[in-house]
């Protein structure tokens, strides 16, 4: 979701080429074509393709690495292949996996698979997704074993994790809310699994439910998913419903653009949803309770000194490299070149995303509503760590922006971060 998860455009371009064709190309024997079609739509809503397809790889063949603080996980093959995929699974076994987080042999799934969200999916929707996956071309690709450190490679320990962070059960509509709000809640909390990235993760790898949707670092991808409840970050407090819908459906708006992991979400998932479903998600997200403590505290003397030392160099670099697209006062040229002045995603507590954008560059996704997006070149090869720190500091503190300076150390640590 608004993961203004800014920025990973180089990967998205490769991934687009792999996924440009329709992902459902055949109808499973005996399956109702309408059910298969609905299942394809729901699989899009769940963004299954993002995790279960390698960039430039075969759709749903699995094998995509996920680097975590506990080691590397490799996603499984979920194509219709009978030997290495789901071809021998039944609809009952598939629903049990989605609902309970257990594989058909009873083994516990690692929570990189968002079963804590997918448990909310109804049986009818699970059966439709199953029918669709059974209709996809078989990809014969054996699953790669995970590479987790001890003791995290002991699945028995997941019993403790589940007791703390997993609540099993389908979504139950709130009768006090509208049909539209409930539809949005079902998509956001269930198939969309938005809270998985937009909620902080603790040392045990579980979402801190008391801080739901308040933002957090995504350790798998080295991006920061901002708060959706806070105006201090990229929250939605002063966004209109139409502005939220526009960003989620097109990937760009006059308020900003999506990059990185969120660009992939928009490209693979959200652009394919009906405007009614995206609007329902916007209604639900807009209604999230505001986070307390949004007021910024005055900067310390050390912060003021750091800003003073870096900003002159940052302005010089900005005027030479950035102003042509983002304008001299940071007002941008929306929607093609987003504004940097008064842009909440620029002044978040975490500076990870703007640093990565300067280092790696990026493109918003090419979508039905924005088929030819403008992008930003990478500067990792032309700017030093000091220069990147200076220009990001300038952008975060100029034109009334109230972000904090960034350090050379922060830039250096992100310079080697993987693109995906």
Legacy VTK file of the C-alpha trace (Angstrom):
# vtk DataFile Version 3.0
C-alpha trace
ASCII
DATASET POLYDATA
POINTS 420 float
0.000 0.000 0.000
1.089 3.457 -0.094
4.158 1.810 0.851
5.642 4.878 -0.625
8.009 2.040 -0.259
9.738 4.122 -2.410
11.754 2.960 -5.036
13.117 -0.025 -6.673
12.497 0.789 -10.246
15.345 -1.035 -11.888
13.935 -4.326 -10.673
10.410 -3.412 -11.650
11.463 -2.882 -15.257
12.857 -6.415 -15.449
9.881 -7.847 -13.615
7.446 -6.124 -15.975
8.887 -7.968 -18.916
8.385 -11.296 -17.184
4.814 -10.616 -16.194
3.354 -8.636 -19.058
1.275 -11.542 -20.367
-1.973 -12.617 -18.668
-1.142 -14.975 -15.832
-4.069 -17.282 -16.507
-3.647 -19.044 -19.828
-5.629 -22.239 -19.455
-8.722 -23.501 -17.671
-8.321 -26.335 -15.205
-10.137 -29.482 -16.229
-13.671 -29.403 -14.828
-13.325 -25.902 -13.353
-15.963 -23.268 -13.996
-14.345 -20.601 -16.228
-16.065 -17.839 -14.244
-14.592 -19.206 -11.013
-11.132 -19.381 -12.579
-11.470 -15.788 -13.763
-12.531 -14.643 -10.294
-9.636 -16.601 -8.820
-7.207 -14.791 -11.115
-8.608 -11.469 -9.902
-8.277 -12.528 -6.258
-4.742 -13.810 -6.840
-3.948 -10.363 -8.202
-5.462 -8.803 -5.089
-3.263 -11.056 -2.965
-0.195 -10.187 -5.086
0.789 -13.859 -5.231
2.917 -13.345 -8.324
5.327 -10.957 -6.595
6.723 -13.517 -4.169
6.283 -16.699 -6.172
7.946 -15.575 -9.408
11.606 -14.785 -9.919
12.323 -11.632 -11.931
12.365 -12.806 -15.559
11.396 -16.277 -14.302
8.428 -18.500 -15.044
5.177 -17.361 -13.470
4.473 -19.001 -10.089
7.564 -21.200 -10.356
8.834 -19.967 -6.980
12.464 -19.793 -5.931
12.531 -16.085 -5.133
14.964 -15.439 -2.252
13.831 -13.473 0.779
16.676 -12.306 2.966
15.552 -11.970 6.571
17.371 -11.320 9.861
17.114 -15.085 10.445
18.517 -16.286 7.121
17.240 -16.693 3.564
13.841 -18.114 2.680
12.994 -19.323 -0.837
9.401 -19.123 -2.005
7.744 -22.337 -3.183
6.444 -23.325 -6.590
2.664 -22.747 -6.633
2.063 -23.563 -10.289
-0.102 -26.524 -11.340
2.878 -28.851 -11.724
2.070 -32.207 -10.117
5.597 -32.974 -8.981
6.999 -29.651 -7.793
3.943 -27.393 -7.514
0.372 -27.625 -6.230
-0.901 -30.025 -8.882
-1.669 -32.819 -6.420
-3.220 -30.551 -3.787
-6.958 -30.546 -3.174
-9.104 -27.478 -2.595
-9.516 -28.584 1.030
-5.746 -28.758 1.523
-5.252 -25.387 -0.114
-7.863 -23.732 2.112
-6.357 -25.372 5.202
-2.958 -23.931 4.271
-4.386 -20.431 3.742
-6.507 -20.631 6.876
-4.150 -22.333 9.345
-0.636 -21.652 8.050
0.124 -25.385 7.773
1.173 -27.247 4.661
-0.636 -30.357 3.438
1.822 -32.571 5.377
1.099 -30.647 8.589
4.401 -28.742 8.676
4.226 -25.170 9.962
4.790 -22.408 7.429
7.238 -19.612 8.117
5.399 -16.285 8.509
7.072 -14.743 5.455
4.021 -16.408 3.915
1.327 -13.967 5.150
-1.023 -16.618 6.483
-1.796 -14.356 9.445
-3.617 -12.205 6.871
-4.736 -14.929 4.466
-6.563 -16.702 7.276
-9.217 -14.001 6.832
-9.951 -15.125 3.245
-13.326 -16.806 2.823
-13.629 -20.424 1.702
-15.325 -19.360 -1.532
-12.477 -16.997 -2.393
-9.868 -19.597 -1.440
-11.528 -22.134 -3.743
-11.529 -19.609 -6.596
-7.806 -18.889 -6.137
-7.141 -22.635 -6.033
-9.084 -23.132 -9.282
-7.075 -20.387 -10.926
-3.701 -21.764 -9.786
-4.704 -25.196 -11.081
-5.369 -23.551 -14.460
-1.922 -22.029 -14.817
0.821 -23.633 -16.919
2.802 -26.224 -14.978
6.320 -25.102 -14.098
8.589 -28.022 -13.259
10.966 -26.370 -10.821
11.878 -28.124 -7.555
11.602 -26.041 -4.411
14.844 -24.788 -2.967
15.422 -25.479 0.761
15.561 -22.515 3.117
18.910 -21.392 4.484
18.088 -20.358 8.051
20.475 -20.108 10.969
20.080 -22.234 14.076
17.734 -22.220 15.933
15.421 -20.566 13.385
15.668 -23.609 11.139
13.697 -25.585 13.743
10.067 -25.341 12.704
8.879 -26.455 16.138
9.794 -23.004 17.416
7.047 -21.577 15.213
4.526 -22.877 17.751
5.656 -20.106 20.084
5.513 -17.504 17.311
2.011 -18.587 16.375
0.790 -18.353 19.967
1.976 -14.744 20.099
1.194 -13.406 16.633
-1.355 -15.605 14.847
-5.117 -15.455 15.268
-6.922 -17.898 13.011
-10.293 -17.057 11.494
-12.083 -15.692 8.442
-12.892 -11.999 8.260
-16.113 -11.084 10.024
-17.846 -7.940 8.710
-18.445 -5.128 11.182
-22.212 -4.445 11.142
-21.582 -0.895 12.350
-19.654 -0.060 9.190
-20.732 0.327 5.569
-20.533 -2.397 2.934
-17.779 -0.414 1.227
-15.734 -0.077 4.430
-16.045 -3.806 5.103
-14.964 -4.664 1.573
-11.938 -2.427 2.015
-11.122 -3.996 5.372
-11.345 -7.479 3.853
-8.931 -6.551 1.060
-6.496 -4.561 3.205
-6.444 -6.884 6.219
-6.785 -10.114 4.249
-5.650 -10.624 0.675
-3.718 -7.348 0.481
-1.818 -8.126 3.740
-0.877 -4.429 3.888
-0.096 -4.443 7.595
2.677 -6.967 7.045
4.916 -4.176 5.712
3.303 -1.097 7.227
3.531 -2.379 10.805
6.796 -2.569 12.716
8.395 -6.002 13.136
9.858 -6.961 16.501
12.900 -9.080 17.319
10.838 -12.262 16.987
9.724 -11.411 13.466
6.145 -10.603 14.465
4.116 -7.492 13.721
3.595 -5.234 16.728
-0.210 -5.175 16.656
-0.422 -2.215 19.026
1.346 -0.199 16.319
-0.658 -1.451 13.349
-0.132 0.577 10.169
2.293 2.939 11.947
5.113 2.083 9.574
8.332 0.128 9.845
11.502 -1.036 8.131
11.036 -3.952 5.747
14.074 -6.116 6.567
13.505 -8.413 3.588
13.861 -5.554 1.125
15.738 -2.769 2.926
13.017 -0.194 2.368
10.876 1.716 4.830
7.099 1.281 4.696
5.690 4.528 6.098
2.899 5.016 8.542
-0.534 5.119 6.983
-2.048 6.746 10.069
0.356 9.619 10.594
0.478 12.959 8.812
4.038 13.301 10.018
5.009 10.478 7.685
3.067 9.455 4.590
-0.197 9.089 6.449
-3.527 9.711 4.828
-4.993 12.243 7.209
-5.169 15.110 4.707
-5.461 13.001 1.538
-8.810 12.837 -0.224
-10.304 9.470 -1.180
-9.790 10.325 -4.855
-6.103 11.083 -4.249
-5.592 7.740 -2.521
-7.422 5.891 -5.281
-5.382 7.687 -7.919
-2.064 6.735 -6.357
-2.997 3.087 -5.764
-4.452 2.599 -9.239
-2.020 4.618 -11.371
1.144 4.644 -9.250
1.457 8.429 -9.556
-0.550 11.421 -8.421
-0.089 15.094 -7.720
0.828 14.094 -4.158
3.674 11.768 -5.088
4.581 8.469 -6.719
5.244 4.893 -5.666
8.641 3.270 -6.092
10.473 0.197 -4.881
8.389 -2.591 -3.341
5.225 -0.504 -3.603
5.784 0.003 -7.309
5.788 -3.754 -7.668
2.544 -3.997 -5.687
0.834 -1.454 -7.925
2.203 -3.053 -11.082
1.374 -6.669 -10.219
-1.730 -6.170 -8.129
-3.534 -2.902 -7.562
-3.766 -1.656 -11.137
-5.779 -4.794 -11.997
-8.417 -4.259 -9.310
-11.687 -2.529 -10.065
-11.896 1.117 -9.157
-14.668 0.150 -6.740
-12.386 -2.225 -4.826
-9.514 0.273 -4.763
-11.927 2.923 -3.527
-13.123 0.568 -0.790
-9.518 0.075 0.294
-9.036 3.843 0.321
-12.159 4.296 2.452
-10.879 1.780 4.987
-7.342 3.201 5.051
-8.626 6.746 5.385
-10.636 5.660 8.431
-7.608 4.261 10.301
-7.271 6.000 13.666
-4.663 8.747 13.815
-1.469 7.913 15.642
-0.668 9.870 18.757
2.530 11.828 19.115
2.722 13.142 15.575
4.141 16.530 16.561
7.805 16.986 15.813
10.132 17.888 18.646
12.606 20.779 18.199
15.905 19.678 16.584
18.895 19.210 18.860
21.994 21.373 18.582
23.887 18.478 16.979
21.201 18.132 14.321
21.280 21.868 13.607
25.067 21.780 13.238
24.928 18.782 10.908
22.314 20.479 8.742
24.402 23.643 8.628
27.524 21.786 7.542
25.862 19.669 4.818
23.171 21.914 3.342
25.387 24.300 1.293
26.952 21.382 -0.597
23.518 19.753 -0.855
22.002 22.865 -2.442
24.828 23.036 -4.981
24.249 19.405 -5.989
20.474 19.851 -6.034
20.651 22.893 -8.309
22.946 21.023 -10.694
21.327 17.582 -10.714
17.755 17.774 -9.429
16.182 21.181 -10.067
15.526 20.588 -13.758
12.867 17.990 -12.902
11.865 18.824 -9.338
12.056 22.638 -9.767
14.204 25.125 -7.891
11.893 25.299 -4.872
11.102 21.598 -4.804
7.584 22.078 -6.159
8.103 19.405 -8.800
6.218 19.029 -12.076
3.408 16.657 -11.077
2.372 14.062 -11.858
5.497 13.163 -13.855
8.028 14.571 -11.401
6.690 14.579 -7.828
7.130 17.527 -5.488
9.795 17.328 -2.810
8.630 20.355 -0.829
5.957 19.514 1.732
6.211 15.861 0.718
5.556 13.677 3.744
7.483 10.745 2.324
10.643 12.868 2.183
10.606 13.946 5.831
9.690 10.678 7.542
11.617 9.668 10.646
13.468 7.134 8.526
15.579 8.530 5.683
16.021 5.106 4.045
13.714 5.761 1.099
15.050 9.149 -0.087
18.625 7.885 0.324
17.856 4.811 -1.783
16.092 6.917 -4.375
19.159 9.091 -4.864
21.493 6.088 -4.890
19.447 3.709 -7.040
17.032 5.927 -8.933
13.796 4.368 -10.074
10.593 4.416 -12.048
7.000 4.341 -10.930
5.293 1.284 -12.432
3.867 1.332 -15.923
0.110 1.033 -15.403
-3.046 1.196 -17.464
-3.559 4.762 -16.250
0.114 5.740 -16.567
1.635 3.538 -19.270
4.764 5.616 -19.871
6.105 6.702 -16.485
8.955 9.143 -16.095
11.832 7.998 -13.927
14.885 9.140 -12.039
18.473 8.126 -12.841
20.708 6.547 -10.192
23.493 8.640 -8.701
25.383 5.913 -6.831
28.200 5.974 -9.373
28.510 9.744 -9.714
28.037 10.989 -6.140
30.115 10.097 -3.093
28.606 9.149 0.261
29.241 12.683 1.503
27.535 14.199 -1.539
24.497 11.906 -1.255
24.201 12.711 2.446
24.434 16.413 1.636
21.763 16.484 -1.083
19.339 14.282 0.888
19.879 16.472 3.942
19.156 19.557 1.849
15.966 18.052 0.392
14.744 16.979 3.845
15.326 20.407 5.392
14.747 22.980 2.609
11.550 24.807 1.569
9.919 24.373 4.963
10.532 20.600 5.122
11.156 19.545 8.702
13.098 16.350 8.223
16.355 15.597 9.995
19.800 15.488 8.358
21.227 12.165 7.265
24.710 10.918 8.009
27.422 9.668 5.712
27.269 6.377 7.625
23.586 5.898 6.755
24.338 6.410 3.082
27.290 4.039 3.131
25.251 1.265 4.751
22.560 1.516 2.068
24.930 1.772 -0.873
25.401 -2.006 -0.907
21.746 -2.865 -0.195
20.259 -5.234 -2.797
17.903 -3.713 -5.352
15.274 -6.391 -4.641
LINES 1 421
420 0 1 2 3 4 5 6 7 8 9 10 11 12 13 14 15 16 17 18 19 20 21 22 23 24 25 26 27 28 29 30 31 32 33 34 35 36 37 38 39 40 41 42 43 44 45 46 47 48 49 50 51 52 53 54 55 56 57 58 59 60 61 62 63 64 65 66 67 68 69 70 71 72 73 74 75 76 77 78 79 80 81 82 83 84 85 86 87 88 89 90 91 92 93 94 95 96 97 98 99 100 101 102 103 104 105 106 107 108 109 110 111 112 113 114 115 116 117 118 119 120 121 122 123 124 125 126 127 128 129 130 131 132 133 134 135 136 137 138 139 140 141 142 143 144 145 146 147 148 149 150 151 152 153 154 155 156 157 158 159 160 161 162 163 164 165 166 167 168 169 170 171 172 173 174 175 176 177 178 179 180 181 182 183 184 185 186 187 188 189 190 191 192 193 194 195 196 197 198 199 200 201 202 203 204 205 206 207 208 209 210 211 212 213 214 215 216 217 218 219 220 221 222 223 224 225 226 227 228 229 230 231 232 233 234 235 236 237 238 239 240 241 242 243 244 245 246 247 248 249 250 251 252 253 254 255 256 257 258 259 260 261 262 263 264 265 266 267 268 269 270 271 272 273 274 275 276 277 278 279 280 281 282 283 284 285 286 287 288 289 290 291 292 293 294 295 296 297 298 299 300 301 302 303 304 305 306 307 308 309 310 311 312 313 314 315 316 317 318 319 320 321 322 323 324 325 326 327 328 329 330 331 332 333 334 335 336 337 338 339 340 341 342 343 344 345 346 347 348 349 350 351 352 353 354 355 356 357 358 359 360 361 362 363 364 365 366 367 368 369 370 371 372 373 374 375 376 377 378 379 380 381 382 383 384 385 386 387 388 389 390 391 392 393 394 395 396 397 398 399 400 401 402 403 404 405 406 407 408 409 410 411 412 413 414 415 416 417 418 419
